[in-house]
Amino acid sequence: MEIKDILTPKNMLITLGTIVILMSLWGMTHGDEWAEYGWGEGNVLAHDEAYEEMWALHLMPLGVMAILTAVIVTGKELAKIAMFAPIVLVNMLGGMLILTSDNGYGGTPTGVSAALAGLMMLATILTCVSGFMHNRVEELSEVSE
């Protein structure tokens, strides 16, 4: 079995969507931990936990959208979506990282939070790669016909 057969846009969008949903659920149930990672232990106010939980909730629709897109869209269009959809996550999370670090927010998550973040980054990269591989394969097969 080739890597191209494993890394299909459908599989990768479903995987990425599932990881985003799991990370969102984890953040909604562990907002206090995320607030401590961000603001530092002993520097967390009551509303900080609520903000973390709400941000986690706002990520969930991206996961749901990725899964529904994988199920509904097919062919070259799905490959294109898989190529470009990860830009949304990179833009949003990268932008948040830059803006929050300017305000003294930042830390290194540990445990499950770190594992989910790492898996999400890996799945984001592989989703983009899968879209590129399958988009190029169809273009090359059209040219050779």
C-alpha positions as a LaTeX table, in Angstrom:
\begin{tabular}{lrrr}
\hline
Residue & $x$ (\AA) & $y$ (\AA) & $z$ (\AA) \\
\hline
Met1 & 0.00 & 0.00 & 0.00 \\
Glu2 & 1.44 & 3.35 & $-1.06$ \\
Ile3 & 1.40 & 6.52 & 1.03 \\
Lys4 & $-0.90$ & 8.06 & $-1.58$ \\
Asp5 & $-3.51$ & 5.39 & $-0.77$ \\
Ile6 & $-3.34$ & 6.11 & 2.96 \\
Leu7 & $-3.18$ & 9.90 & 2.79 \\
Thr8 & $-6.38$ & 10.50 & 0.88 \\
Pro9 & $-7.99$ & 13.92 & 1.30 \\
Lys10 & $-11.11$ & 12.27 & 2.70 \\
Asn11 & $-9.18$ & 10.32 & 5.35 \\
Met12 & $-7.06$ & 13.32 & 6.30 \\
Leu13 & $-9.95$ & 15.79 & 6.59 \\
Ile14 & $-11.85$ & 13.32 & 8.77 \\
Thr15 & $-8.72$ & 12.74 & 10.89 \\
Leu16 & $-8.00$ & 16.46 & 11.21 \\
Gly17 & $-11.64$ & 17.23 & 12.01 \\
Thr18 & $-11.73$ & 14.54 & 14.68 \\
Ile19 & $-8.54$ & 15.84 & 16.31 \\
Val20 & $-9.86$ & 19.42 & 16.28 \\
Ile21 & $-13.13$ & 18.26 & 17.89 \\
Leu22 & $-11.24$ & 16.26 & 20.54 \\
Met23 & $-8.99$ & 19.23 & 21.26 \\
Ser24 & $-12.03$ & 21.47 & 21.50 \\
Leu25 & $-13.76$ & 19.12 & 23.93 \\
Trp26 & $-10.56$ & 18.86 & 25.98 \\
Gly27 & $-10.29$ & 22.65 & 26.14 \\
Met28 & $-13.92$ & 23.02 & 27.14 \\
Thr29 & $-13.43$ & 20.61 & 30.04 \\
His30 & $-9.95$ & 21.82 & 31.05 \\
Gly31 & $-10.20$ & 25.58 & 30.64 \\
Asp32 & $-8.51$ & 26.10 & 33.99 \\
Glu33 & $-5.39$ & 24.23 & 32.82 \\
Trp34 & $-5.28$ & 26.13 & 29.54 \\
Ala35 & $-5.60$ & 29.44 & 31.40 \\
Glu36 & $-2.64$ & 28.46 & 33.62 \\
Tyr37 & $-0.55$ & 27.54 & 30.55 \\
Gly38 & $-1.34$ & 30.89 & 28.99 \\
Trp39 & $-1.24$ & 33.35 & 31.87 \\
Gly40 & 0.95 & 31.45 & 34.30 \\
Glu41 & 0.07 & 29.71 & 37.53 \\
Gly42 & $-1.21$ & 32.15 & 40.13 \\
Asn43 & $-2.09$ & 34.72 & 37.48 \\
Val44 & $-5.48$ & 33.32 & 36.47 \\
Leu45 & $-8.69$ & 35.18 & 37.18 \\
Ala46 & $-12.13$ & 33.57 & 37.22 \\
His47 & $-13.05$ & 34.87 & 33.77 \\
Asp48 & $-9.82$ & 33.52 & 32.20 \\
Glu49 & $-11.06$ & 29.94 & 32.50 \\
Ala50 & $-14.33$ & 30.90 & 30.83 \\
Tyr51 & $-12.48$ & 32.60 & 27.95 \\
Glu52 & $-10.38$ & 29.48 & 27.36 \\
Glu53 & $-13.49$ & 27.29 & 27.33 \\
Met54 & $-15.24$ & 29.62 & 24.89 \\
Trp55 & $-12.24$ & 29.69 & 22.53 \\
Ala56 & $-12.18$ & 25.90 & 22.62 \\
Leu57 & $-15.89$ & 25.84 & 21.78 \\
His58 & $-15.30$ & 28.19 & 18.84 \\
Leu59 & $-12.80$ & 25.73 & 17.32 \\
Met60 & $-15.32$ & 22.88 & 17.22 \\
Pro61 & $-17.20$ & 24.06 & 14.08 \\
Leu62 & $-13.94$ & 23.88 & 12.11 \\
Gly63 & $-13.65$ & 20.19 & 12.99 \\
Val64 & $-17.28$ & 19.51 & 12.13 \\
Met65 & $-16.89$ & 21.38 & 8.84 \\
Ala66 & $-13.79$ & 19.35 & 7.93 \\
Ile67 & $-15.61$ & 16.05 & 8.53 \\
Leu68 & $-18.76$ & 17.10 & 6.65 \\
Thr69 & $-16.68$ & 18.39 & 3.74 \\
Ala70 & $-14.83$ & 15.06 & 3.55 \\
Val71 & $-18.12$ & 13.18 & 3.42 \\
Ile72 & $-19.95$ & 15.44 & 0.94 \\
Val73 & $-17.30$ & 16.76 & $-1.50$ \\
Thr74 & $-15.50$ & 14.40 & $-3.89$ \\
Gly75 & $-12.79$ & 14.29 & $-6.52$ \\
Lys76 & $-10.47$ & 17.11 & $-7.45$ \\
Glu77 & $-12.57$ & 19.62 & $-5.50$ \\
Leu78 & $-11.95$ & 17.65 & $-2.30$ \\
Ala79 & $-8.22$ & 17.58 & $-3.07$ \\
Lys80 & $-8.23$ & 21.36 & $-3.49$ \\
Ile81 & $-10.10$ & 21.86 & $-0.23$ \\
Ala82 & $-7.66$ & 19.56 & 1.56 \\
Met83 & $-4.77$ & 21.61 & 0.15 \\
Phe84 & $-6.11$ & 24.97 & 1.22 \\
Ala85 & $-8.30$ & 24.32 & 4.29 \\
Pro86 & $-5.28$ & 23.92 & 6.61 \\
Ile87 & $-4.41$ & 27.55 & 5.86 \\
Val88 & $-7.44$ & 28.52 & 7.96 \\
Leu89 & $-6.08$ & 26.71 & 11.02 \\
Val90 & $-2.54$ & 28.01 & 10.49 \\
Asn91 & $-3.80$ & 31.56 & 10.02 \\
Met92 & $-6.09$ & 31.49 & 13.04 \\
Leu93 & $-3.78$ & 29.72 & 15.46 \\
Gly94 & $-0.65$ & 31.50 & 14.21 \\
Gly95 & $-2.39$ & 34.85 & 14.44 \\
Met96 & $-3.61$ & 34.08 & 17.94 \\
Leu97 & $-0.09$ & 33.03 & 18.95 \\
Ile98 & 1.38 & 36.32 & 17.72 \\
Leu99 & $-1.33$ & 38.52 & 19.20 \\
Thr100 & $-1.50$ & 36.75 & 22.55 \\
Ser101 & 2.27 & 36.65 & 23.03 \\
Asp102 & 2.30 & 40.44 & 22.61 \\
Asn103 & 0.03 & 40.59 & 25.67 \\
Gly104 & 2.01 & 38.30 & 27.96 \\
Tyr105 & 0.04 & 35.18 & 27.14 \\
Gly106 & 1.93 & 32.03 & 26.33 \\
Gly107 & 3.21 & 28.83 & 27.77 \\
Thr108 & 4.02 & 25.27 & 26.94 \\
Pro109 & 1.18 & 22.81 & 27.40 \\
Thr110 & 1.96 & 19.37 & 28.77 \\
Gly111 & 0.30 & 15.97 & 28.79 \\
Val112 & $-2.84$ & 15.43 & 26.74 \\
Ser113 & $-3.01$ & 19.08 & 25.68 \\
Ala114 & 0.50 & 18.91 & 24.21 \\
Ala115 & $-0.23$ & 15.58 & 22.51 \\
Leu116 & $-3.43$ & 16.89 & 20.92 \\
Ala117 & $-1.68$ & 20.07 & 19.77 \\
Gly118 & 1.12 & 18.02 & 18.21 \\
Leu119 & $-1.32$ & 15.67 & 16.51 \\
Met120 & $-3.29$ & 18.62 & 15.18 \\
Met121 & $-0.15$ & 20.20 & 13.70 \\
Leu122 & 0.89 & 16.90 & 12.10 \\
Ala123 & $-2.60$ & 16.26 & 10.72 \\
Thr124 & $-2.75$ & 19.82 & 9.36 \\
Ile125 & 0.49 & 19.32 & 7.43 \\
Leu126 & $-0.50$ & 15.85 & 6.18 \\
Thr127 & $-3.94$ & 17.09 & 5.09 \\
Cys128 & $-2.31$ & 19.74 & 2.93 \\
Val129 & 0.15 & 17.19 & 1.53 \\
Ser130 & $-2.67$ & 14.73 & 0.74 \\
Gly131 & $-4.58$ & 17.38 & $-1.17$ \\
Phe132 & $-1.48$ & 18.31 & $-3.14$ \\
Met133 & $-0.68$ & 14.66 & $-3.97$ \\
His134 & $-4.20$ & 13.88 & $-5.17$ \\
Asn135 & $-4.66$ & 17.15 & $-7.03$ \\
Arg136 & $-1.38$ & 16.61 & $-8.89$ \\
Val137 & $-2.15$ & 12.95 & $-9.64$ \\
Glu138 & $-5.41$ & 13.90 & $-11.36$ \\
Glu139 & $-3.71$ & 16.70 & $-13.33$ \\
Leu140 & $-0.93$ & 14.36 & $-14.45$ \\
Ser141 & $-3.38$ & 11.65 & $-15.51$ \\
Glu142 & $-5.41$ & 14.22 & $-17.50$ \\
Val143 & $-2.25$ & 15.38 & $-19.30$ \\
Ser144 & $-1.18$ & 11.83 & $-20.17$ \\
Glu145 & $-4.54$ & 10.95 & $-21.76$ \\
\hline
\end{tabular}
